[in-house]
Amino acid sequence: MTEALFILAVVVVTALAFDFTNGFHDTGNAMATSIATGALKPKVAVGLSAVLNLVGAFLSVQVALTISNKVINIQSSNGAPVSALMGVPILTIVFAGLVGGILWNLATWLFGLPSSSSHALIGGLIGSAIAAFGFGGVKWAGVITSVALPAIFAPVIAALVAAVGTRVIYAITARIAPANRDKGFRWGQIGSASLVSLAHGTNDAQKTMGVITLALIGYGSWTSTTSVPIWVKVACAVAIAAGTYIGGWRVIRTLGKGLVEIESPQGMAAEFTSAAAILSSAHLGLALSTTHVATGSILGTGLGRKGASVRWGVAGRMVVAWVITLPAAAIVGGICWQLSHLIGGAAGVGVMFVVLLAAAVGMFLRSRRSAVSAHNVNAEWEGGLAPAETTETRTATPAGV
Amino acid sequence: MEIITTTLGEVWKVALGALILGAGLPIVFSLGLKSLYGSQTVAARADGGTTITGGTGAAGKVGAVVCFGIVVAAILFGVVVLIWGKQMFGK
């Protein structure tokens, strides 16, 4: 096995691992509201979302070689790698970027904070490009237009729209019996949340497909910049669906219970807003983060319903996480590239992969100390992510569900 | 500066699309619910529960079907946009 082939294999595995974290980190964007209002049982919700992510991943007919090309200088205008970087250099840069994205996704998941997986990946790539080429390796204009500005506007637009929708639908349905109202809105929730899941599968799995395809082109075993090998498509679809099915319960809990107390009309208003914003932005060429949109929508429903209160402390922590996502992932990506480069070649990438595994296992073990799972995801929010182990939550859902 | 103003131009379109569909569809949906259940009256019982009386007339049912139909059609349109949007809108 040559050095480049070994690194390629590690990059593919790492990219699929990123795709997996992308899945479970974002389950809450679509399903947190349906789980919180009881429209769907937790396991059913993540199962449905997983299937729709899988289907969505196969629906993507275009190739997103653009995610890296928008922000860093390693590709020419048609998306193919710059010829001087072919082989080990570009593979190492992509690998380090993925490590930055994965570690930031895991860290924010540990704290139950919904942060953008795309920003984490972009941040990781920027960091590794800066480490490799200096600040000239980054397309700063692209960072402003595809990352910074959308991050500011996405949550604000979503919050305003969801607040308006929530206010009006409560006014319209004020005199309907709550049982009938909730039964109706639960169906609306399921429909709109499904659309968000499908859109997520299409948009996000595509990003990993693009990264793997870029690596394959960099290695020299694939030449087309407009199509993806079928095994890449299948692997990415399965990875994001599996991640979604595992369910990022910590993030789901923050979104569904922590930010605002959600009723089913609010849940429906939030998911329709998310779906509308994601679909309309994708086709205007302005990529909004699913996470920022979904979080903004949920917050907006809290602003729109009279008597509902938003936990601004929780919202504040989310905003802090969003602001530091890109720089934090960039620092990790940069350090990873530096260390891989210092050790050199296949050995460097191999060592950093082991470091990545160790860090991931460490964070997983840390999460067990205050485990959040399908059985306690809806427990009362008492000042923090960790649910109190009350008898009430135990009896509410049978163990093992 | 130019890249920022161009982006802001896109932001307005997204905001408009999100408002029309994101707030509009839940509103249509809730009008459907009102049409379906609006003629029923709810009375509080002594035991703390509620009693629902009254039925839904034909007009109410038709109104509900129309409203829910619009929402379902919009969701299906969303799926179509998701798959073929780039070809449809040329981006």
Interface residues (C-beta under 8 A of the other chain):
Chain A: G56 L59 V61 Q62 A141 I144 T145 L149 P150 F153 I157 A158 L160 V161 A162 V164 G165 T166 V168 I169 I172 T173 R175 I176 A177 P178 A179 N180 R181 G184 F185 G188 G191 S192 S194 L195 L198 A199 T202 P265 M268 A269 F272 T273 S274 A275 A276 A277 L279 S280 S281 A282 H283 L284 G285 L286 L288 S297
Chain B: I3 I4 T6 T7 L8 E10 V11 K13 V14 A15 G17 A18 L19 I20 L21 G22 A23 G24 L25 P26 I27 F29 S30 L31 G32 L33 K34 L36 Y37 G38 Q40 V42 T50 I52 V71 V72 I75 G78 V79 V81 L82 I83 W84 G85 K86 F89 K91
